[in-house]
């Protein structure tokens, strides 16, 4: 097996990234969100959404993929922090998913490290992210990578079920 590598996502990656995202949701959020919602997620619909985003790219949002042996095994997306409709000077990790069949190979750590490196290189002082409050596995992952909760919480609802999110932050000025 070859080493993992990270590169920018291409249009041709949209289907694979959609599959990783949908399976990631179905795996990570089982028991945290209503199962009918997770069961209804569609790789085809998500792939169309990714293709649409590519046609509207403004250069601020960066999509990265992790590869091993030519296969995309993970995806991360970051850009300016969103405070409602406003974008701030901070960066935000919008998403990070690894194919559930590939957990434990280091793809998530590699994607996160590259996203953080790029945010620091772009001059951002902090990276923020939102994670489901009850997603303890993800919270431990981010904490091991130097992120910490900052006390902010957001209500989030899926099909009538409350699934609140907590915000994590990592200072990049050290």
C-alpha positions in Angstrom: 0.0 0.0 0.0 1.2 3.5 -0.8 1.3 6.4 1.5 -1.6 8.7 2.0 -1.5 12.0 0.1 -3.7 15.1 0.1 -4.6 17.2 -3.0 -7.3 19.7 -4.0 -10.5 18.1 -5.0 -11.5 18.1 -8.7 -14.8 18.0 -10.4 -14.2 14.4 -11.2 -14.1 13.6 -7.5 -17.7 14.8 -6.8 -19.3 11.3 -7.0 -16.7 9.7 -4.7 -16.8 12.7 -2.2 -20.6 12.5 -2.1 -20.4 8.8 -1.3 -17.9 9.5 1.5 -20.1 12.3 2.9 -23.3 10.3 2.8 -21.8 7.2 4.3 -20.0 9.4 6.8 -23.3 10.9 8.0 -25.0 7.5 8.1 -22.1 6.1 10.2 -21.2 9.0 12.4 -24.7 10.2 13.1 -26.4 6.8 13.7 -28.3 7.2 17.0 -27.7 11.0 17.0 -30.2 11.9 14.2 -33.5 10.3 13.2 -32.7 7.1 11.2 -35.3 7.9 8.5 -33.4 11.1 7.7 -30.1 9.2 7.4 -31.6 6.5 5.3 -33.0 9.0 2.9 -29.6 10.6 2.2 -28.8 10.3 -1.5 -25.3 10.0 -3.0 -26.7 11.2 -6.4 -28.3 14.3 -4.9 -25.1 15.1 -2.9 -22.9 14.6 -5.9 -25.1 17.1 -7.9 -24.7 19.6 -5.0 -20.9 19.3 -5.1 -20.9 19.7 -8.9 -23.1 22.8 -8.5 -20.7 24.2 -6.0 -17.8 23.8 -8.4 -19.5 25.9 -11.0 -20.0 28.7 -8.4 -16.5 28.6 -6.8 -15.2 31.9 -5.7 -11.7 30.8 -4.5 -12.5 31.3 -0.8 -13.6 27.7 -0.2 -11.0 24.9 -0.4 -12.0 21.3 -0.9 -9.3 18.7 -0.2 -9.3 15.0 -0.7 -7.1 12.3 0.9 -6.0 9.5 -1.5 -4.4 6.1 -1.1 -3.4 4.0 -4.1 -5.4 6.3 -6.4 -8.6 6.0 -4.4 -10.2 9.0 -2.6 -10.7 8.0 1.0 -11.5 11.3 2.7 -12.7 14.8 2.1 -12.4 18.1 4.0 -13.7 21.6 3.2 -12.7 24.9 4.7 -13.0 28.6 4.1 -13.9 31.9 5.8 -15.8 31.6 9.1 -19.5 32.2 8.6 -21.3 34.2 11.2 -24.8 34.2 9.8 -24.5 35.7 6.3 -21.2 37.4 7.2 -17.8 36.0 6.7 -15.1 36.9 9.3 -11.3 37.0 9.3 -11.3 33.6 11.0 -11.3 30.3 9.1 -13.8 27.5 9.4 -13.6 23.8 8.8 -16.9 23.2 7.2 -16.6 19.4 6.8 -14.3 16.5 7.3 -15.3 13.0 6.4 -13.4 9.7 5.9 -14.9 6.7 4.3 -16.1 4.6 7.3 -14.3 1.6 5.7 -11.0 3.5 5.9 -11.2 4.8 9.5 -8.0 4.5 11.4 -5.5 4.8 8.5 -4.7 8.5 9.3 -6.7 10.1 6.5 -8.7 12.4 8.8 -5.5 13.5 10.7 -3.8 14.2 7.4 -6.7 16.2 6.0 -7.1 18.2 9.2 -3.4 19.0 9.4 -3.4 20.2 5.8 -6.5 22.3 6.2 -5.0 23.9 9.4 -1.7 24.5 7.6 -3.4 26.2 4.7 -5.5 28.3 7.0 -2.4 29.5 8.9 -0.6 30.2 5.6 -3.5 32.3 4.5 -3.1 34.5 7.6 -6.0 33.3 9.6 -5.5 33.6 13.4 -8.0 30.9 14.3 -9.9 27.9 12.8 -13.3 27.2 14.1 -15.6 24.3 13.5 -19.0 23.0 14.6 -19.6 19.4 15.7 -22.7 17.6 17.0 -22.6 17.9 20.8 -23.2 14.2 21.2 -20.7 13.1 18.6 -18.1 12.2 21.2 -15.8 10.3 18.7 -15.4 13.5 16.6 -15.0 15.7 19.6 -12.1 13.5 20.9 -10.6 13.6 17.4 -10.6 17.4 17.3 -9.4 17.7 20.9 -6.4 15.4 20.1 -5.6 17.8 17.2 -5.4 20.9 19.5 -9.0 22.1 19.1 -11.0 23.0 22.2 -14.7 23.9 22.8 -15.1 27.6 23.3 -18.6 27.5 25.0 -20.7 28.4 21.9 -23.6 26.2 21.1 -26.1 26.3 18.3 -29.5 24.6 18.2 -29.8 22.3 15.2 -32.9 20.3 14.3 -33.3 17.3 12.0 -36.8 16.1 11.3 -38.1 17.5 14.6 -35.2 16.1 16.7 -32.8 18.4 18.5 -29.2 17.7 17.6 -27.3 20.7 19.0 -23.8 21.6 17.9 -20.9 22.9 19.8 -18.1 25.1 18.5 -14.5 24.2 18.7 -11.5 26.6 18.0 -7.8 26.3 17.4 -5.5 29.3 17.7 -3.0 29.5 14.8 -0.9 32.3 16.2 1.4 30.0 18.3 
